[in-house]
Amino acid sequence: MSDGSTTLRTILTQKKPPITCNLNVAANTKSQYWPDIQASLWHGFDLNSLNNKYADMLDEPVQEETVATSPRASQMLTGLIIDQTKDVRYLLGWNKALMGFAVNLVKSKFSHADGFTIIHVCTDANEAAALRVGERFHVDHLIALDKIPSQALVVGLGKSSAIISLKKFVCNGQLVLSNKRHYWVLRQLANVCKAARTPYGYIQTDTELIVCRFRTKLEPNLYSVNAMPVPWSSHGPKVLTTDLALWWLCTKALSPPDDIPTEGTAASGSRMTPIPENSFQPQETNDRVYYDVSTNADWQNYSFDDLGLAEHPGP
């Protein structure tokens, strides 16, 4: 542990102000063309596992001049009120700012990113959604390697706690979802992750961060998802915070593909395999940048027509 100096852990465990949400319970957007899912708790996504792998990196003192450039939650988030669904994007703006600082601070330790810039793009809360993966699929936060072809690392969606809250459904080490509304949100994220060619995604609400890792089964349109909710209010060096969790998700995306274990079997007896971390090609159409992955030949278990990507626009 550090000697009292500011560390990356200090920055990623700072206390964030509570967020007021004035929205009523609402249903999520739905599409029959989104992948179906089997959801379970992400066992091993906890502070002990994080410390076993990255304690030295997290507890290394950060130079004072670098600390001075780090985002402050008290400055960016104090007084934030969620009156409209799009207001949640302010929280993803925080994620963009903090991950832009914290991930770039350790980028040199990951050979996968050698020579490349990590880009962080977020949909502005004051504008209509414009950030997309694929020609039609909206996403609120994209973290990617700026290479040719580009490679998505993590994608994020913003939702209010009136739409999804998984922390209420964790019981005895299991994720027990009794509300179909939550499945639709996870299915939407699965669709975005598929389009972006990354197994890693997250959902940000005003009360929690839900980190997700998707795998495919060799059955049409069926995904396995490991999910772990982390309370927004968590803070301090002895707990897993939302900021630590998102940073860890980014480092997983920067690690070699064999860091994503396969586990279990599909009903057909085929092994479950990770979604390949393939890249996607930036294209320009109608003065709007989007990411076209439909020509990537490495995706072999599903066809894009199975999900209706060509004919059926998603949110």
RAMOUR-V976268 format. One line per field, one symbol per residue. psi: psi as a letter, one per 40 degrees, with the letter a starting at -180 (. if undefined). Layout:
psi = ???
This chain:
psi = iifeihiddddeeihiiihhheiihiiiiiheeiiiihiiighegidddddddeddddehihidddddeiihddddehehhgdidedddddddddddddddddddedeehddeheihhihhihhdeiihehihidehiidhhhihgihiihhdiiiihiieedhgddeehhfeihghehddddddddddddddddefiehiihhaeeihhiihiiiifihfhihhhihihhdehiieeihiddddddddddddeiideehiiiaiideeiihiihhgiiihhihhffhhihheeeheehediidddefddehii.
